[in-house]
Amino acid sequence: MVRRTKLIRHAAAFAAALLLSAGLAPAASADEPPAGPNPAAVQLNEYWTQARMAAALPGDTGKGSETGLTPRAVSPTADGPQPGEYIPPSRSFDGMRQAGTFFWTDAAGSGRTCSGSVVRSPGHDLVLGAGHCLKGYSGTSPRRNLGFVPQYHDGLKPFGIFPIKTNGVYVPQQYYDLGAHAGAAYDFAFAVTEPNQDGTRLQDAVGGVHLLTGTGYYHAPVRMIGYPARAEKPLECWSWTTKWASDDPADPGTFARIACDAFTGGTSGGPMLVPWPGGWAVIGVIGGYHTGGNTPQVSYSAYFGAATHALYHAAISGAPPAGPARGAYPGA
């Protein structure tokens, strides 16, 4: 156990040194200055007051709940810490520019929240999150005050709020067709944003992380970030990912598994990051197997492969997003 603890500490120190040498200045766009105030963002900023953001409920009610989306009997070893397993601790911090929170109102008008991260894209406007958080907003589904706040902490919006474009949420068609459990291997999503109140594009304001696909299941060190609902600050944790083949026929597939303490409701969609030249790369998001994990100590991610790559290109090309079958309620 002592040896593993030292490994995490050394990994964190190595990554911190790499970032200091590489720098984390956000990518600026010299050829496209801000286009001026965005009325949609101004209105959304007024709606999402500190009180409303602080009161928002988790949009991922299964994460860390011990029961998942629907009641079921889950043995302690089927999803969660293994006997004698070391669980790296998490800590609260003020966040990083490229990670943040989605806020929206559900069909009943209640505030909801999930986590996300800004991914580099040609349009400088793309956020990566979890499919089970954003599935209700693809296609012609109502937007209901949906926006993204990078580096949200202590009730603050340090870079403003970025509305999600109409028809700007991309979830794999397989996730709609199979459902949240049978389609767990497709539990990821992209959201295309509008500029903030000042007319600044998202990536121009905060930079972005590199999207990695097809890189396998084993990564170290991994920095995982998530926003527990109603918490004043996000959590971060240093750990490593391994391969997890599902033992639950209701949630089939093979997933990335990571042990990190205290990742509860609201953290779904939070990025699993690895050091990358110039900053960070994302290799997974909290979601997938049991929608990211029935316990707060262990989280999962759908594997980032060909389906993730295809969805990214659909989002940056402006292709029509997928959606639920006609007549099906999309949920949100």
Secondary structure, 3 states (H helix, E strand, C coil): CHHHHHHHHHHHHHHHHHHHHHCCCCCCCCCCCCCCCCHHHHHHHHHCCHHHHHHCEECCCCCCCCCCCCCCCCCCCCCCCCCCCCCCCCEECCCCCCEEEEEEECCCCCEEEEEEEEECCCCCCEEEECHHHHHHHCCCCCCCCCEEEECCECCECCCCCEEEEEEEEECCHHHHHHHHHHCHHHCCEEEEECCCCCCCCHHHHHCCEEECCCCCCCEEEEEEEECCCCCCCCEEEEEEEEEEECCCCCCCCEEEEEECCCCCCCCCCCEEEEEECCEEEEEEECCCHHHHCCCCCEEEEECCCHHHHHHHHHHHHCCCCCCCCCCCCCCC
